[in-house]
């Protein structure tokens, strides 16, 4: 690296140093940090046979197959299965809880749908009744018009009789 490459060019500006203050403190613990703290150093799963310590051990050694090169520690394997079972139980509990929440939400939605259907049916029934009543209004208006006409005729006739009767009384 040359000298020109190792120094900052003067055309590049450095950002100003800034102080950032945090007004609210996060009360919860970071889950990743909590996981890191909970990690433990475990014993190895596979254990290797004792290594050769002398030249005769190396020369006399029998050829080993890949499966015989290490053995599984049963305690570690049991612990692994236990951890897996605990993890699986935790996941099953979370799934059961979510399933229960969904079932509750479905029940609420069903109840709301039934209520809405009842209100809709009531509205339809009310509109049908109103429509029937409104269809009868025209007939009533026609009938009322006819009655009004007859009443007018009766009043006119009565007025004529009254007028004639008054004229007769005046003439006599």
Contact map, one row per residue, 1 for C-alpha under 8 A:
1110110000000000000000000000000000000000000000000000000000000000000000000000000000000000000000000000000000000000000000000000000000000000000000000000000000000000000000000000
1111110000000000000000000000000000000000000000000000000000000000000000000000000000000000000000000000000000000000000000000000000000000000000000000000000000000000000000000000
1111111000000000000000000000000000000000000000000000000000000000000000000000000000000000000000000000000000000000000000000000000000000000000000000000000000000000000000000000
0111111000000000000000000000000000000000000000000000000000000000000000000000000000000000000000000000000000000000000000000000000000000000000000000000000000000000000000000000
1111111100000000000000000000000000000000000000000000000000000000000000000000000000000000000000000000000000000000000000000000000000000000000000000000000000000000000000000000
1111111100000000000000000000000000000000000000000000000000000000000000000000000000000000000000000000000000000000000000000000000000000000000000000000000000000000000000000000
0011111110000000000000000000000000000000000000000000000000000000000000000000000000000000000000000000000000000000000000000000000000000000000000000000000000000000000000000000
0000111111010000000000000000000000000000000000000000000000000000000000000000000000000000000000000000000000000000000000000000000000000000000000000000000000000000000000000000
0000001111110000000000000000000000000000000000000000000000000000000000000000000000000000000000000000000000000000000000000000000000000000000000000000000000000000000000000000
0000000111111000000000000000000000000000000000000000000000000000000000000000000000000000000000000000000000000000000000000000000000000000000000000000000000000000000000000000
0000000011111000000000000000000000000000000000000000000000000000000000000000000000000000000000000000000000000000000000000000000000000000000000000000000000000000000000000000
0000000111111100000000000000000000000000000000000000000000000000000000000000000000000000000000000000000000000000000000000000000000000000000000000000000000000000000000000000
0000000001111110000000000000000000000000000000000000000000000000000000000000000000000000000000000000000000000000000000000000000000000000000000000000000000000000000000000000
0000000000011111000000000000000000000000000000000000000000000000000000000000000000000000000000000000000000000000000000000000000000000000000000000000000000000000000000000000
0000000000001111100000000000000000000000000000000000000000000000000000000000000000000000000000000000000000000000000000000000000000000000000000000000000000000000000000000000
0000000000000111110000000000000000000000000000000000000000000000000000000000000000000000000000000000000000000000000000000000000000000000000000000000000000000000000000000000
0000000000000011111000000000000000000000000000000000000000000000000000000000000000000000000000000000000000000000000000000000000000000000000000000000000000000000000000000000
0000000000000001111100000000000000000000000000000000000000000000000000000000000000000000000000000000000000000000000000000000000000000000000000000000000000000000000000000000
0000000000000000111110000000000000000000000000000000000000000000000000000000000000000000000000000000000000000000000000000000000000000000000000000000000000000000000000000000
0000000000000000011111000000000000000000000000000000000000000000000000000000000000000000000000000000000000000000000000000000000000000000000000000000000000000000000000000000
0000000000000000001111100000000000000000000000000000000000000000000000000000000000000000000000000000000000000000000000000000000000000000000000000000000000000000000000000000
0000000000000000000111111000000000000000000000000000000000000000000000000000000000000000000000000000000000000000000000000000000000000000000000000000000000000000000000000000
0000000000000000000011111000000000000000000000000000000000000000000000000000000000000000000000000000000000000000000000000000000000000000000000000000000000000000000000000000
0000000000000000000001111100000000000000000000000000000000000000000000000000000000000000000000000000000000000000000000000000000000000000000000000000000000000000000000000000
0000000000000000000001111110000000000000000000000000000000000000000000000000000000000000000000000000000000000000000000000000000000000000000000000000000000000000000000000000
0000000000000000000000011111100000000000000000000000000000000000000000000000000000000000000000000000000000000000000000000000000000000000000000000000000000000000000000000000
0000000000000000000000001111100000000000000000000000000000000000000000000000000000000000000000000000000000000000000000000000000000000000000000000000000000000000000000000000
0000000000000000000000000111110000000000000000000000000000000000000000000000000000000000000000000000000000000000000000000000000000000000000000000000000000000000000000000000
0000000000000000000000000111111011000000000000000000000000000000000000000000000000000000000000000000000000000000000000000000000000000000000000000000000000000000000000000000
0000000000000000000000000001111111000000000000000000000000000000000000000000000000000000000000000000000000000000000000000000000000000000000000000000000000000000000000000000
0000000000000000000000000000111111100000000000000000000000000000000000000000000000000000000000000000000000000000000000000000000000000000000000000000000000000000000000000000
0000000000000000000000000000011111110000000000000000000000000000000000000000000000000000000000000000000000000000000000000000000000000000000000000000000000000000000000000000
0000000000000000000000000000111111111000000000000000000000000000000000000000000000000000000000000000000000000000000000000000000000000000000000000000000000000000000000000000
0000000000000000000000000000111111111100000000000000000000000000000000000000000000000000000000000000000000000000000000000000000000000000000000000000000000000000000000000000
0000000000000000000000000000001111111110000000000000000000000000000000000000000000000000000000000000000000000000000000000000000000000000000000000000000000000000000000000000
0000000000000000000000000000000111111110000000000000000000000000000000000000000000000000000000000000000000000000000000000000000000000000000000000000000000000000000000000000
0000000000000000000000000000000011111110000000000000000000000000000000000000000000000000000000000000000000000000000000000000000000000000000000000000000000000000000000000000
0000000000000000000000000000000001111111000000000000000000000000000000000000000000000000000000000000000000000000000000000000000000000000000000000000000000000000000000000000
0000000000000000000000000000000000111111100000000000000000000000000000000000000000000000000000000000000000000000000000000000000000000000000000000000000000000000000000000000
0000000000000000000000000000000000000111110000000000000000000000000000000000000000000000000000000000000000000000000000000000000000000000000000000000000000000000000000000000
0000000000000000000000000000000000000011111000000000000000000000000000000000000000000000000000000000000000000000000000000000000000000000000000000000000000000000000000000000
0000000000000000000000000000000000000001111100000000000000000000000000000000000000000000000000000000000000000000000000000000000000000000000000000000000000000000000000000000
0000000000000000000000000000000000000000111110000000000000000000000000000001000000000000000000000000000000000000000000000000000000000000000000000000000000000000000000000000
0000000000000000000000000000000000000000011111100000000000000000000000001001000000000000000000000000000000000000000000000000000000000000000000000000000000000000000000000000
0000000000000000000000000000000000000000001111100000000000000000000000011001100000000000000000000000000000000000000000000000000000000000000000000000000000000000000000000000
0000000000000000000000000000000000000000000111110000000000000000000001111000000000000000000000000000000000000000000000000000000000000000000000000000000000000000000000000000
0000000000000000000000000000000000000000000111111000000000000000000001111000000000000000000000000000000000000000000000000000000000000000000000000000000000000000000000000000
0000000000000000000000000000000000000000000001111110000000000000000011100000000000000000000000000000000000000000000000000000000000000000000000000000000000000000000000000000
0000000000000000000000000000000000000000000000111110000000000000000011100000000000000000000000000000000000000000000000000000000000000000000000000000000000000000000000000000
0000000000000000000000000000000000000000000000011111000000000000000000000000000000000000000000000000000000000000000000000000000000000000000000000000000000000000000000000000
0000000000000000000000000000000000000000000000011111100000000000000000000000000000000000000000000000000000000000000000000000000000000000000000000000000000000000000000000000
0000000000000000000000000000000000000000000000000111111011000000000000000000000000000000000000000000000000000000000000000000000000000000000000000000000000000000000000000000
0000000000000000000000000000000000000000000000000011111011000000000000000000000000000000000000000000000000000000000000000000000000000000000000000000000000000000000000000000
0000000000000000000000000000000000000000000000000001111111000000000000000000000000000000000000000000000000000000000000000000000000000000000000000000000000000000000000000000
0000000000000000000000000000000000000000000000000001111111100000000000000000000000000000000000000000000000000000000000000000000000000000000000000000000000000000000000000000
0000000000000000000000000000000000000000000000000000011111110000000000000000000000000000000000000000000000000000000000000000000000000000000000000000000000000000000000000000
0000000000000000000000000000000000000000000000000001111111111000000000000000000000000000000000000000000000000000000000000000000000000000000000000000000000000000000000000000
0000000000000000000000000000000000000000000000000001111111111000000000000000000000000000000000000000000000000000000000000000000000000000000000000000000000000000000000000000
0000000000000000000000000000000000000000000000000000001111111000000000000000000000000000000000000000000000000000000000000000000000000000000000000000000000000000000000000000
0000000000000000000000000000000000000000000000000000000111111100000000000000000000000000000000000000000000000000000000000000000000000000000000000000000000000000000000000000
0000000000000000000000000000000000000000000000000000000011111110000000000000000000000000000000000000000000000000000000000000000000000000000000000000000000000000000000000000
0000000000000000000000000000000000000000000000000000000000011111000000000000000000000000000000000000000000000000000000000000000000000000000000000000000000000000000000000000
0000000000000000000000000000000000000000000000000000000000001111100000000000000000000000000000000000000000000000000000000000000000000000000000000000000000000000000000000000
0000000000000000000000000000000000000000000000000000000000000111110110000000000000000000000000000000000000000000000000000000000000000000000000000000000000000000000000000000
0000000000000000000000000000000000000000000000000000000000000011111110000000000000000000000000000000000000000000000000000000000000000000000000000000000000000000000000000000
0000000000000000000000000000000000000000000000000000000000000001111111000000000000000000000000000000000000000000000000000000000000000000000000000000000000000000000000000000
0000000000000000000000000000000000000000000000000000000000000000111111000000000000000000000000000000000000000000000000000000000000000000000000000000000000000000000000000000
0000000000000000000000000000000000000000000000000000000000000001111111100000000000000000000000000000000000000000000000000000000000000000000000000000000000000000000000000000
0000000000000000000000000000000000000000000000011000000000000001111111100000000000000000000000000000000000000000000000000000000000000000000000000000000000000000000000000000
0000000000000000000000000000000000000000000001111000000000000000011111110000000000000000000000000000000000000000000000000000000000000000000000000000000000000000000000000000
0000000000000000000000000000000000000000000001111000000000000000000111111000000000000000000000000000000000000000000000000000000000000000000000000000000000000000000000000000
0000000000000000000000000000000000000000000011100000000000000000000001111101100000000000000000000000000000000000000000000000000000000000000000000000000000000000000000000000
0000000000000000000000000000000000000000000111100000000000000000000000111111100000000000000000000000000000000000000000000000000000000000000000000000000000000000000000000000
0000000000000000000000000000000000000000000000000000000000000000000000011111110000000000000000000000000000000000000000000000000000000000000000000000000000000000000000000000
0000000000000000000000000000000000000000000000000000000000000000000000001111111000000000000000000000000000000000000000000000000000000000000000000000000000000000000000000000
0000000000000000000000000000000000000000001110000000000000000000000000011111111100000000000000000000000000000000000000000000000000000000000000000000000000000000000000000000
0000000000000000000000000000000000000000000010000000000000000000000000011111111110000000000000000000000000000000000000000000000000000000000000000000000000000000000000000000
0000000000000000000000000000000000000000000000000000000000000000000000000111111111000000000000000000000000000000000000000000000000000000000000000000000000000000000000000000
0000000000000000000000000000000000000000000000000000000000000000000000000011111111100000000000000000000000000000000000000000000000000000000000000000000000000000000000000000
0000000000000000000000000000000000000000000000000000000000000000000000000001111111110000000000000000000000000000000000000000000000000000000000000000000000000000000000000000
0000000000000000000000000000000000000000000000000000000000000000000000000000111111111000000000000000000000000000000000000000000000000000000000000000000000000000000000000000
0000000000000000000000000000000000000000000000000000000000000000000000000000011111111100000000000000000000000000000000000000000000000000000000000000000000000000000000000000
0000000000000000000000000000000000000000000000000000000000000000000000000000001111111110000000000000000000000000000000000000000000000000000000000000000000000000000000000000
0000000000000000000000000000000000000000000000000000000000000000000000000000000111111111000000000000000000000000000000000000000000000000000000000000000000000000000000000000
0000000000000000000000000000000000000000000000000000000000000000000000000000000011111111100000000000000000000000000000000000000000000000000000000000000000000000000000000000
0000000000000000000000000000000000000000000000000000000000000000000000000000000001111111110000000000000000000000000000000000000000000000000000000000000000000000000000000000
0000000000000000000000000000000000000000000000000000000000000000000000000000000000111111111000000000000000000000000000000000000000000000000000000000000000000000000000000000
0000000000000000000000000000000000000000000000000000000000000000000000000000000000011111111100000000000000000000000000000000000000000000000000000000000000000000000000000000
0000000000000000000000000000000000000000000000000000000000000000000000000000000000001111111110000000000000000000000000000000000000000000000000000000000000000000000000000000
0000000000000000000000000000000000000000000000000000000000000000000000000000000000000111111111000000000000000000000000000000000000000000000000000000000000000000000000000000
0000000000000000000000000000000000000000000000000000000000000000000000000000000000000011111111100000000000000000000000000000000000000000000000000000000000000000000000000000
0000000000000000000000000000000000000000000000000000000000000000000000000000000000000001111111110000000000000000000000000000000000000000000000000000000000000000000000000000
0000000000000000000000000000000000000000000000000000000000000000000000000000000000000000111111111000000000000000000000000000000000000000000000000000000000000000000000000000
0000000000000000000000000000000000000000000000000000000000000000000000000000000000000000011111111100000000000000000000000000000000000000000000000000000000000000000000000000
0000000000000000000000000000000000000000000000000000000000000000000000000000000000000000001111111110000000000000000000000000000000000000000000000000000000000000000000000000
0000000000000000000000000000000000000000000000000000000000000000000000000000000000000000000111111111000000000000000000000000000000000000000000000000000000000000000000000000
0000000000000000000000000000000000000000000000000000000000000000000000000000000000000000000011111111100000000000000000000000000000000000000000000000000000000000000000000000
0000000000000000000000000000000000000000000000000000000000000000000000000000000000000000000001111111110000000000000000000000000000000000000000000000000000000000000000000000
0000000000000000000000000000000000000000000000000000000000000000000000000000000000000000000000111111111000000000000000000000000000000000000000000000000000000000000000000000
0000000000000000000000000000000000000000000000000000000000000000000000000000000000000000000000011111111100000000000000000000000000000000000000000000000000000000000000000000
0000000000000000000000000000000000000000000000000000000000000000000000000000000000000000000000001111111110000000000000000000000000000000000000000000000000000000000000000000
0000000000000000000000000000000000000000000000000000000000000000000000000000000000000000000000000111111111000000000000000000000000000000000000000000000000000000000000000000
0000000000000000000000000000000000000000000000000000000000000000000000000000000000000000000000000011111111100000000000000000000000000000000000000000000000000000000000000000
0000000000000000000000000000000000000000000000000000000000000000000000000000000000000000000000000001111111110000000000000000000000000000000000000000000000000000000000000000
0000000000000000000000000000000000000000000000000000000000000000000000000000000000000000000000000000111111111000000000000000000000000000000000000000000000000000000000000000
0000000000000000000000000000000000000000000000000000000000000000000000000000000000000000000000000000011111111100000000000000000000000000000000000000000000000000000000000000
0000000000000000000000000000000000000000000000000000000000000000000000000000000000000000000000000000001111111110000000000000000000000000000000000000000000000000000000000000
0000000000000000000000000000000000000000000000000000000000000000000000000000000000000000000000000000000111111111000000000000000000000000000000000000000000000000000000000000
0000000000000000000000000000000000000000000000000000000000000000000000000000000000000000000000000000000011111111100000000000000000000000000000000000000000000000000000000000
0000000000000000000000000000000000000000000000000000000000000000000000000000000000000000000000000000000001111111110000000000000000000000000000000000000000000000000000000000
0000000000000000000000000000000000000000000000000000000000000000000000000000000000000000000000000000000000111111111000000000000000000000000000000000000000000000000000000000
0000000000000000000000000000000000000000000000000000000000000000000000000000000000000000000000000000000000011111111100000000000000000000000000000000000000000000000000000000
0000000000000000000000000000000000000000000000000000000000000000000000000000000000000000000000000000000000001111111110000000000000000000000000000000000000000000000000000000
0000000000000000000000000000000000000000000000000000000000000000000000000000000000000000000000000000000000000111111111000000000000000000000000000000000000000000000000000000
0000000000000000000000000000000000000000000000000000000000000000000000000000000000000000000000000000000000000011111111100000000000000000000000000000000000000000000000000000
0000000000000000000000000000000000000000000000000000000000000000000000000000000000000000000000000000000000000001111111110000000000000000000000000000000000000000000000000000
0000000000000000000000000000000000000000000000000000000000000000000000000000000000000000000000000000000000000000111111111000000000000000000000000000000000000000000000000000
0000000000000000000000000000000000000000000000000000000000000000000000000000000000000000000000000000000000000000011111111100000000000000000000000000000000000000000000000000
0000000000000000000000000000000000000000000000000000000000000000000000000000000000000000000000000000000000000000001111111110000000000000000000000000000000000000000000000000
0000000000000000000000000000000000000000000000000000000000000000000000000000000000000000000000000000000000000000000111111111000000000000000000000000000000000000000000000000
0000000000000000000000000000000000000000000000000000000000000000000000000000000000000000000000000000000000000000000011111111100000000000000000000000000000000000000000000000
0000000000000000000000000000000000000000000000000000000000000000000000000000000000000000000000000000000000000000000001111111110000000000000000000000000000000000000000000000
0000000000000000000000000000000000000000000000000000000000000000000000000000000000000000000000000000000000000000000000111111111000000000000000000000000000000000000000000000
0000000000000000000000000000000000000000000000000000000000000000000000000000000000000000000000000000000000000000000000011111111100000000000000000000000000000000000000000000
0000000000000000000000000000000000000000000000000000000000000000000000000000000000000000000000000000000000000000000000001111111110000000000000000000000000000000000000000000
0000000000000000000000000000000000000000000000000000000000000000000000000000000000000000000000000000000000000000000000000111111111000000000000000000000000000000000000000000
0000000000000000000000000000000000000000000000000000000000000000000000000000000000000000000000000000000000000000000000000011111111100000000000000000000000000000000000000000
0000000000000000000000000000000000000000000000000000000000000000000000000000000000000000000000000000000000000000000000000001111111110000000000000000000000000000000000000000
0000000000000000000000000000000000000000000000000000000000000000000000000000000000000000000000000000000000000000000000000000111111111000000000000000000000000000000000000000
0000000000000000000000000000000000000000000000000000000000000000000000000000000000000000000000000000000000000000000000000000011111111100000000000000000000000000000000000000
0000000000000000000000000000000000000000000000000000000000000000000000000000000000000000000000000000000000000000000000000000001111111110000000000000000000000000000000000000
0000000000000000000000000000000000000000000000000000000000000000000000000000000000000000000000000000000000000000000000000000000111111111000000000000000000000000000000000000
0000000000000000000000000000000000000000000000000000000000000000000000000000000000000000000000000000000000000000000000000000000011111111100000000000000000000000000000000000
0000000000000000000000000000000000000000000000000000000000000000000000000000000000000000000000000000000000000000000000000000000001111111110000000000000000000000000000000000
0000000000000000000000000000000000000000000000000000000000000000000000000000000000000000000000000000000000000000000000000000000000111111111000000000000000000000000000000000
0000000000000000000000000000000000000000000000000000000000000000000000000000000000000000000000000000000000000000000000000000000000011111111100000000000000000000000000000000
0000000000000000000000000000000000000000000000000000000000000000000000000000000000000000000000000000000000000000000000000000000000001111111110000000000000000000000000000000
0000000000000000000000000000000000000000000000000000000000000000000000000000000000000000000000000000000000000000000000000000000000000111111111000000000000000000000000000000
0000000000000000000000000000000000000000000000000000000000000000000000000000000000000000000000000000000000000000000000000000000000000011111111100000000000000000000000000000
0000000000000000000000000000000000000000000000000000000000000000000000000000000000000000000000000000000000000000000000000000000000000001111111110000000000000000000000000000
0000000000000000000000000000000000000000000000000000000000000000000000000000000000000000000000000000000000000000000000000000000000000000111111111000000000000000000000000000
0000000000000000000000000000000000000000000000000000000000000000000000000000000000000000000000000000000000000000000000000000000000000000011111111100000000000000000000000000
0000000000000000000000000000000000000000000000000000000000000000000000000000000000000000000000000000000000000000000000000000000000000000001111111110000000000000000000000000
0000000000000000000000000000000000000000000000000000000000000000000000000000000000000000000000000000000000000000000000000000000000000000000111111111000000000000000000000000
0000000000000000000000000000000000000000000000000000000000000000000000000000000000000000000000000000000000000000000000000000000000000000000011111111100000000000000000000000
0000000000000000000000000000000000000000000000000000000000000000000000000000000000000000000000000000000000000000000000000000000000000000000001111111110000000000000000000000
0000000000000000000000000000000000000000000000000000000000000000000000000000000000000000000000000000000000000000000000000000000000000000000000111111111000000000000000000000
0000000000000000000000000000000000000000000000000000000000000000000000000000000000000000000000000000000000000000000000000000000000000000000000011111111100000000000000000000
0000000000000000000000000000000000000000000000000000000000000000000000000000000000000000000000000000000000000000000000000000000000000000000000001111111110000000000000000000
0000000000000000000000000000000000000000000000000000000000000000000000000000000000000000000000000000000000000000000000000000000000000000000000000111111111000000000000000000
0000000000000000000000000000000000000000000000000000000000000000000000000000000000000000000000000000000000000000000000000000000000000000000000000011111111100000000000000000
0000000000000000000000000000000000000000000000000000000000000000000000000000000000000000000000000000000000000000000000000000000000000000000000000001111111110000000000000000
0000000000000000000000000000000000000000000000000000000000000000000000000000000000000000000000000000000000000000000000000000000000000000000000000000111111111000000000000000
0000000000000000000000000000000000000000000000000000000000000000000000000000000000000000000000000000000000000000000000000000000000000000000000000000011111111100000000000000
0000000000000000000000000000000000000000000000000000000000000000000000000000000000000000000000000000000000000000000000000000000000000000000000000000001111111110000000000000
0000000000000000000000000000000000000000000000000000000000000000000000000000000000000000000000000000000000000000000000000000000000000000000000000000000111111111000000000000
0000000000000000000000000000000000000000000000000000000000000000000000000000000000000000000000000000000000000000000000000000000000000000000000000000000011111111100000000000
0000000000000000000000000000000000000000000000000000000000000000000000000000000000000000000000000000000000000000000000000000000000000000000000000000000001111111110000000000
0000000000000000000000000000000000000000000000000000000000000000000000000000000000000000000000000000000000000000000000000000000000000000000000000000000000111111111000000000
0000000000000000000000000000000000000000000000000000000000000000000000000000000000000000000000000000000000000000000000000000000000000000000000000000000000011111111100000000
0000000000000000000000000000000000000000000000000000000000000000000000000000000000000000000000000000000000000000000000000000000000000000000000000000000000001111111110000000
0000000000000000000000000000000000000000000000000000000000000000000000000000000000000000000000000000000000000000000000000000000000000000000000000000000000000111111111000000
0000000000000000000000000000000000000000000000000000000000000000000000000000000000000000000000000000000000000000000000000000000000000000000000000000000000000011111111100000
0000000000000000000000000000000000000000000000000000000000000000000000000000000000000000000000000000000000000000000000000000000000000000000000000000000000000001111111110000
0000000000000000000000000000000000000000000000000000000000000000000000000000000000000000000000000000000000000000000000000000000000000000000000000000000000000000111111111000
0000000000000000000000000000000000000000000000000000000000000000000000000000000000000000000000000000000000000000000000000000000000000000000000000000000000000000011111111100
0000000000000000000000000000000000000000000000000000000000000000000000000000000000000000000000000000000000000000000000000000000000000000000000000000000000000000001111111110
0000000000000000000000000000000000000000000000000000000000000000000000000000000000000000000000000000000000000000000000000000000000000000000000000000000000000000000111111111
0000000000000000000000000000000000000000000000000000000000000000000000000000000000000000000000000000000000000000000000000000000000000000000000000000000000000000000011111111
0000000000000000000000000000000000000000000000000000000000000000000000000000000000000000000000000000000000000000000000000000000000000000000000000000000000000000000001111111
0000000000000000000000000000000000000000000000000000000000000000000000000000000000000000000000000000000000000000000000000000000000000000000000000000000000000000000000111111
0000000000000000000000000000000000000000000000000000000000000000000000000000000000000000000000000000000000000000000000000000000000000000000000000000000000000000000000011111
